[in-house]
């Protein structure tokens, strides 16, 4: 069980696919399944992005990532408040959470690509 959790934390794409396929198997509509998979994956990304960065550069970014997340939430809340004057909390939280998914997903993808290039480069230098 610990191995499975470790693999899912290190591979958010796998978690996304598992949740999406599971939702489709129980006949949840596609757009709802994608949303649920993104929501679950966001939680995993909050852990896997700092772990991936720490593994690659031996740099702990747990606190800065959470501070950026707080800043994103504040900016979204301020923009929502300025536009509507009355904040609808659930819609705001959903937008913030999806923004986290997009931001963390992009960061994870770039860290993954950089790590792959770094590993290939190190391998070629060793040979």
C-alpha positions as CSV (number, residue, x, y, z in Angstrom):
1,X,0.0,0.0,0.0
2,X,2.8,2.4,0.9
3,X,4.4,1.7,-2.5
4,X,1.1,2.6,-4.3
5,X,0.8,5.8,-2.4
6,X,4.4,6.7,-3.2
7,X,3.9,6.0,-6.9
8,X,0.7,8.1,-7.0
9,X,2.4,11.0,-5.2
10,X,5.3,10.9,-7.6
11,X,3.1,10.5,-10.7
12,X,0.0,12.7,-10.5
13,X,-0.8,11.8,-14.1
14,X,-1.4,8.3,-13.0
15,X,-3.8,9.5,-10.2
16,X,-5.6,11.7,-12.8
17,X,-6.1,8.7,-15.1
18,X,-7.2,6.4,-12.3
19,X,-9.8,8.8,-11.0
20,X,-11.0,9.7,-14.5
21,X,-11.4,6.1,-15.7
22,X,-13.0,5.1,-12.4
23,X,-15.6,7.9,-12.7
24,X,-16.3,6.9,-16.3
25,X,-16.8,3.3,-15.3
26,X,-19.5,4.3,-12.8
27,X,-21.1,6.4,-15.5
28,X,-20.3,9.9,-14.4
29,X,-20.4,12.4,-17.2
30,X,-17.1,13.2,-18.9
31,X,-16.9,16.9,-17.9
32,X,-17.7,15.9,-14.3
33,X,-15.2,13.1,-14.3
34,X,-12.4,15.5,-15.6
35,X,-13.3,18.0,-12.9
36,X,-13.2,15.4,-10.2
37,X,-9.9,14.0,-11.5
38,X,-8.4,17.5,-11.6
39,X,-9.5,18.1,-8.0
40,X,-8.0,14.9,-6.7
41,X,-4.8,15.5,-8.7
42,X,-4.5,19.0,-7.3
43,X,-4.1,17.6,-3.8
44,X,-1.4,15.2,-5.0
45,X,0.3,18.0,-7.0
46,X,0.6,20.1,-3.8
47,X,2.9,17.3,-2.4
48,X,4.6,16.0,-5.6
49,X,5.8,19.4,-7.0
50,X,7.9,20.3,-3.9
51,X,9.1,16.7,-3.6
52,X,10.1,16.6,-7.3
53,X,11.9,20.0,-7.0
54,X,13.7,18.8,-3.9
55,X,14.8,15.6,-5.6
56,X,16.1,17.4,-8.6
57,X,17.8,20.4,-7.0
58,X,18.0,19.5,-3.3
59,X,16.0,22.7,-2.6
60,X,13.0,22.7,-0.3
61,X,10.2,24.8,-1.7
62,X,7.3,23.6,0.4
63,X,6.7,26.9,2.2
64,X,7.2,29.2,-0.9
65,X,4.8,27.0,-2.9
66,X,2.1,27.3,-0.2
67,X,2.7,31.0,0.0
68,X,2.2,31.4,-3.7
69,X,-1.0,29.4,-3.4
70,X,-2.1,31.8,-0.7
71,X,-1.3,34.8,-2.9
72,X,-3.2,33.3,-5.8
73,X,-6.2,32.8,-3.5
74,X,-6.0,36.4,-2.3
75,X,-5.7,37.8,-5.9
76,X,-8.7,35.7,-7.1
77,X,-10.7,36.8,-4.1
78,X,-9.8,40.5,-4.6
79,X,-10.7,40.3,-8.3
80,X,-14.0,38.5,-7.6
81,X,-14.9,41.1,-4.9
82,X,-14.1,44.0,-7.3
83,X,-16.1,42.5,-10.1
84,X,-19.2,41.3,-8.3
85,X,-19.1,43.0,-4.8
86,X,-20.8,39.9,-3.5
87,X,-18.5,36.8,-3.3
88,X,-20.0,33.4,-4.1
89,X,-17.7,31.3,-2.0
90,X,-18.1,27.9,-3.6
91,X,-17.6,29.3,-7.1
92,X,-14.6,31.2,-6.0
93,X,-13.1,28.2,-4.3
94,X,-13.7,26.1,-7.4
95,X,-11.9,28.7,-9.6
96,X,-9.0,28.9,-7.2
97,X,-8.6,25.2,-7.0
98,X,-8.7,24.8,-10.8
99,X,-6.1,27.6,-11.1
100,X,-3.9,25.6,-8.6
101,X,-4.3,22.5,-10.8
102,X,-3.2,24.4,-13.9
103,X,-0.3,26.2,-12.2
104,X,1.0,23.1,-10.3
105,X,0.5,20.9,-13.4
106,X,2.6,23.2,-15.5
107,X,5.3,23.4,-12.9
108,X,5.3,19.6,-12.4
109,X,5.5,19.1,-16.2
110,X,8.5,21.5,-16.5
111,X,10.3,20.0,-13.5
112,X,9.7,16.5,-15.0
113,X,11.1,17.5,-18.4
114,X,14.1,19.2,-16.8
115,X,14.7,16.2,-14.7
116,X,14.5,13.9,-17.7
117,X,16.9,16.1,-19.7
118,X,19.2,16.2,-16.7
119,X,19.2,12.4,-16.3
120,X,19.8,11.8,-20.0
121,X,22.7,14.3,-20.0
122,X,24.3,12.7,-16.9
123,X,24.0,9.3,-18.5
124,X,25.5,10.4,-21.7
125,X,28.4,12.1,-19.9
126,X,29.1,8.9,-17.9
127,X,29.2,6.8,-21.0
